[in-house]
């Protein structure tokens, strides 16, 4: 069974970042600013001003650094598929090996 882990990833390049990204200004992988709308948990393009919470003014460039007080880094839960875990074909191979003549 796959485990789960909580991660924070760069919205531009997908590099996994430490959960406490407050100390980081830029992504170590691509240099994108981390305090930007695109990295925020409240970023929602379907909402007014593309934010899930009410804000006074629209921020034009969603990928640029801003000083929004409501910024909250986006954190996701993903499956931890390590190389040591079972692979999809392992059960079939084991069954074939068992009944091979």
Secondary structure, DSSP 4 states (H G I P E B T S, - for coil): --EEEEEEE-TTT--EE-S-GGG-SB-TTT--BSSBGGGBTTB-TTSGGGBSS--SS--S-TTSB---TT--B--EEEEE--TTSPPTTHHHHHHHHHT--
